Structure formats: structure tokens, C-alpha cells
Amino acid sequence: MKKAIVLSLALTLALGMTGCAKTENAPAAESSVEAVSEASSEAAEETTTEAAEETSTAAAEEASKSEGVLNYEEYMAAELDSEVVVETYVQAKQSWWEDKATVYTQDQDGAYFVYNMACSEEDYEKLVPGTKIKVTGYKSEWSGEVEITDASFEIVEGDTYLAPVKDVTAMLGTDELIDYQNQYVAFKGMTVEAAGQDESGNDVAYLYNWDGSGTDGDDLYFSVSLNGETYSFVVESYLCDNTTDVYAAVKNLQIGDVIDMEGYLYWYEGVNPHIISVTAAK
């Protein structure tokens, strides 16, 4: 009888202890659920905020365009000889004469070479690198070079932009290279080859004009090679005349030198970059 009573009491105590254990553990389980819930809420809020910011940024960029302005993709899809309107940023000025300016321009998506744009000398001075301009003209092509001609422009006050240099060395000789036409680009680790011969028949590293018919102050043509292929590059004298560092650097080149270069990816019957910097390869 005593055993039965003791056993009954023990069983009751055990059940009571089990109940306490469940009651004591309950808040911990609830805390875990709350923590997971809070973390999920925070993650959802962050995702929503990021999405909202991205949408807001995209909307702001779109809103910053004037009505009727083409983006780069639309510009490239436009028919040749059609009127185009773009907003872009001056990267370098090639020349001005008789109230016409030629400039290299680029935005975050692509580049536009603007040839003989109507421009007073006073306004030409305002076209410092980074200046945003709205250009209205005609999409044209000359020997493979896509450009804007018969253009007018207006300066757009506000933000500025200078394009970072894009290394396109590995794209030489590929169809992909033309996608970067007129952009600010770099070529690295290229070897100087003979550009032609002098009057005595000796190989030379550069020529004045493409056929050697020029003199100091004219365009400088030089040849460089990569992986067995040779390419013709040029220092455009209107862009970088014979007082510039790059003009002097090319005149000091020796056949066999390995060099790095930067410039604008101009096109003439194929790739024909307008080089603005030449240094010994790093």
C-alpha cells in the first residue's frame, strides 16, 4: 500500500516537473520565432528599399533626359542620315575653325564623335572636358566611322562626366571591338613595328602622314603589333599637335619597343585609334 502511495506521489511529481519544463522553455521558443520574424522583416525591408532606390535612380536618369533625346542604344539603331538628338559629355576637343568644332564625347553607355558642329569660338572655349551638351544633328558614316554631322548644340547645366579608360587590347582583331567605337580606350603591351622606310630605305618607327609625305606638325602614323597582327595607329595633329608629350613620345619610338597607349577608338577602313598617350609598357 505504501509502495502504491509512494509510486503515485512520484508519478505526480514527475508529471509536475515535466509540465514546468515545458512552461519554462516556452519563452525561449517564442524568442527564436520572434528573432527569425524580425530578421525576415528587416531583410524584406532592405530588399524593398534597394529595389525602390534602384527604381528611383533609373527613373531619375530617365527623367534627366530632355524630351526626344535618344539613348546610346537608340542612337545606334537609328538609320544613317536620319536626324538624331543626344545628350553626351565632352571628353576632348579635336579642332575649331570657321565656327565649326569637332569633339569626342561619351556618356555612361557609349561614345559619339561630333564632326564640324556649329560653334562660335567663344562657345568652343566653354567645352571643357566633362561638360554636358545636347547635340542635334545627323547620324553619318565615313569609311566605317559612325559620327554626328551638320550638328548644333547647347550646353546642359548640371552634372559632369569623364569616362574611365577601357582596356580593349584583347579585343583587337575581333568583331567585338567596333562596339567601343569612339570611346576612351587603352592598348597595353604592344610592340612597335616598322611604319615604313625613309628616303635611304631604312625602316623607321613612324611616318608624317600615312604615306610619309608630310613634315613635322602633320599627323604621325606608327605601327604596333600583338599576337602576330600589326595595326596602324595615329597621333591626330589637330588633337595633339607637335608641342604635346605624345607627339614627342612617338617621334622617340624605336622599332621593338613595347608600349602602352591610350586614345579614342576612331575608325577608318578598320580600327584607327587617335592616340593621346604613349608610355613604356609596365
N, C-alpha and C positions, 0 to 999 in steps of 0.2 A: 504494500500500500504506500509506504514511504517512498519506495522507488518510483512508483507511478506518479506520486505528487511531485517528487524532485524532477522527474523527467518532464512532467507537464510544465513546471516552472522554468526549466532550462529551455524548453522549446519556445515558450512565450518570450523569454529574454532574448533568445536568438532572433526571433522574428522582429522584435522591437529594435534590436541593433541593426538588422538589415534595413528596416524602414528608415532609421536615422541616417544610415549611409547614403541611401538614395536621396533623402532630403538635403543632406549636406553637399552632395555632388551636383545637384540641380543648378545652382547658380553658376558653377564653372562651365557647364554645358551651354547655359544661356549666354555667358560671356563670349564663348567661342563663336556662337552663331552671330552675336552682335558684331564681333570683330570682322568676321567674314563679310557680313552685310555692309558694314561701314567701308571696308576695303573695296567691295564691289561698287558701292555708290561713288567713292572717290574716283575709281578707275573710269566709271561711266561718265562722271563729271569732267575728268581730264580729256577723255576721248571727245566728248561733246564740245568742250572748249576748243580743243585743237581743230576739230572739224569746222567749228564756227570761225576760228581765226583764219584757216585756210580759205574758206569761202569768202570771208571778208576781204582778205588780201587779193584774191582773184577778182572779186567784184571791184575793188579799188583800182586795180591795174586796168581793168576793162573800162571803168568809169573815167580814168585819167586820159583816155584816148578821146580825141575830138571826133565828132560825127563824120562818118565817111572815110576814116583813116583805116588803112589795111595793116594787118599784122604781117609778119615776115612770110608765113605760110601762104597767106592770101596773095601777097605780092608775087611770090614765085609762081603761083598758079595763074596769075593774070596773063593774058595774051600779049605777045610782043606788039609794040606800037600803041598799046592801049594807055589811057591816062591813069596814073596811079597817084595816090596820096599816102605818104608815110610819115611817121614821127620817129626820129632817129637822133643819134648823138654824134657830134663831130669828134673824130679821132685824130685826124691830121689834115692839113691843108696842102694841096699839091701846087696850086698856082692861081694867080689872078691877073687878068689883063682885059682891057676894053670892057670893063664892067661885067666880067664873067669869071666865076670861080669854079674850081674843081676840087672836091673834097672827098676824103674817105670817112664814112660814117658807119656806125654799128649800134645795135641795141642788144638786149639780152638774148635774142633769138637768131639774129643773123646780121649781115652787113650789106650796105648799099653804097655803090660808087656813084657819086653825083658829078656829072661831067658838064662843064660850061653852064653852070647855073647863074641866072641873072643875079648880080650882086654888086653893089657900089663898093668902092674902096673903103669907105667908112664902115660899112656893114661887115666887110671882109675882116677887118681888124677885130670885130666882136666875136668872130667864130673861133674862140679859143677851145682847145680840147676839152671835151665833156659837155659842151653846150648842146642843149636840146633844140632841134629845129623841126618844123613841119614843112615837108617838101612836096610840091605838086609838079608833076612832070610826066614824061612818057617813058615807059619801060622799053629799052632798046637793047640790041645786041650787036657787038662789033668783034668779029673774029673770035667768037666764043666768050667774050667778056660781056656779062649782063650788067647794065647800068641805067641810070635815070638821066635823060637828056631833056633839053628845052624846058628847064625847070625854073621855078621861082620858089622862094622860101620865106618863112617868118620864124623869128626866134620865139621859143616857148619858154617862158619864165618858170622857174621851179627847180626840179631835180636835175642832177647831172649824172653822167655815167662814163667811165673809162673802162673799156673791155680788157679783161685779163688776157695774156698771151696764151694761145692754144698750140701745143706741140703736135704738129702734123707730120713729123718725119716718117713715121711708119706707114702713112697713107700715100706717100709718093709712089706713083705708078699704079694706083688703084682708082677705080671708078668713084670711090667714096670721097676722094679729095675735093672734087668740084663742089660738094655740099658746103664747103667752107670758103667758097669764093668771096674775095674782098675782105675777109676777116683778118684780124691781127694774129699772126701765127709765128711759130718758131720751127727752125730746122736745126737739128743737132748732129754733131759728129760726121760732117760731110767733108769729102776730100776734094781739094782744088785740082782741077784738070786744066789742060791747055785750052785756052779760049780761041786760039788762032795762032798766027805767026806774024812776026814783024817784017819789016822790009828786007831784012837779011835772011829771012827764012827760019828764024829761031822761034821755038814755041814760047808763047807769052801767056801770063795768067789772066789778062784782061784785055778788052778792046774798047776804044772810044767808038760808040755806036755799034750796032750788031755786026757790021761788016768791017770795022776798023777804019772807016772813012772819016771819023771825027777827030777832034782835038780836045785838049784839056778843058773841062767845063761841060762837055757833052755827056750823054748817058754812058755809064760804064757797064759793059757786059762781061760776065765771067761765068765759068762752068764749074759745076761741082758734081760729084758722083756719090752714089750709095748703092751697095749691093750690085755693082756691075753696071748700073744705069747712070747716064750722065744727063744733067739738066742745066738749062740756061737761066741764070738769074740776072737781075739788073738793078743798078742804083739809078733811079729816075732823077735826072738832074734838076727838074723843076721841084721835086720833093726834097731832095738832098743834094745841094749843089757842091761845087768843088772846094767850099770852105768848111764842109762838115767832116766830122770824125769818120763817118762810114765811107765817104768818098776817099779819104786818105788811107783808110784801112784796106780797101780793095786795091788801091794802087801799090800797096806794100805786100800784097799776097805773093806767095811763091808756090809754084806747082808742087803738089804733095802735101801742102799744109792741111791740117784737119781743123775745121772751124764750126762754130755755132752762129746762127743768124736769126734775126727777127725782121718781120716786114709785113706787108699787106699782100694777100693772096690774089694778085691780079692774074688775068687770063689773056693770053694772046696766042691763038693757034695751039693751045695747050697751056700748062702751068708756066707762068712767067712772073714770079714774085717781085714786087718792088721792095727791095731790102733797105732797112733803115739802121741796122746794127750788125756788125761783124766782129766777132772776138774769137780768140783761140779756144778750141774745144776744151771743156772741163773734164 
